[in-house]
């Protein structure tokens, strides 16, 4: 489905490899030219990398139990949402966390609708729809468009080598700890970038059980 401005309503961006904030900003800027409402972003890790692709395996966020790697995912998640908010605030950008603990898990998109799949360097066009069919629960793939936006990113003056990883924050490295049970709450009335960070961080911090309490607006008024 497209909007009056010829942009798609719902899109999926397959993000391959490592991105610093500069590269990510360029990718999201290009993606927002094609998606008007909701943009899901899936980081593609070692579930499709070759055995010799050491860098892809290192950057993957699948099957994670190592605290150091989870901590790195947390840092990238914060950077991702901060960059998304600054780059395309009018688009509802959502980083999918389905493959954080299980690379084989299927992702059920909230509205089960998908209009376009956007790809960047490192994802052959012929592999796109087979990958999406194996990983996502969508009503129909018949009308899903596939677009490679890497050329558009380069035309805007950004290069593939703008991908050096940024340094880890020392405070986060010393304080980030996982827990068996995590509880959080809020009204979540109009889901904004702060809510997305809060929920994503809770997933990374939680080992066994995550409890989310949805409050009413009247609770907020009393506070």
C-alpha positions, 0 to 999 in steps of 0.5 A: 500500500502506498500513500498519496506521496507515493511512499509505502506505508509499511516497510522492512529494512534489512540492515547488514554489517556494522553501522556507526551513527553516520552510516546509519543516519544515511541508511535511515534517511534513504529508507524514509524516502520510501516509507511514510509510516512504519519502518521495521529494521532487522539486523541480519547476522550470522544466520545467513553468513558464511563460516569464514565471515568472522566479522558478521558472526561477531556483529550478529545479535543471535543466540546471545548469552555472553554479557559483553556481546549483549552489552554491545547490543544495548549500546547499538540499540541506544545509538540506533534509536537516537539516530533514528529520532534525529534522522526521520522523526516523522517515521515510526522506526522499530528495531526488531529484537526477535533474533536477539536470543534465537536466530531461528525465531520467526517475527510476527509483525504487529499488523502482519502487513508489509509493503516493501523490503529495503536492502543495503550492501551485502544482501543479494536481491535474489535472497531477499524474499526467501529470507523474509518468508523464512523469518517473518509472519506476513499475510501475503508476499504477493505484492511486496516490493523489493528495493536496494537503496545502497545506490541512493545512499552513495548518491547522497555522498556516503560510502560503505567504509563509513562503518567503523564501530564507535567506542564503548562507553566505560560507565555502561561497561562497568554497570550493565548487568542482567537479571532473572526477572525484569519489571517495568511499567507505564501508560505507553500512550503514544509509543515514542522513542523513549518507550522503544529504548526502555522495552528493548533494554528490558529484553536484553537485561532479562534472563527469564521473565519480563513483566510489563504493567500498562497503566491508565492515564489517571495514574499519570495524572496522580503523579 
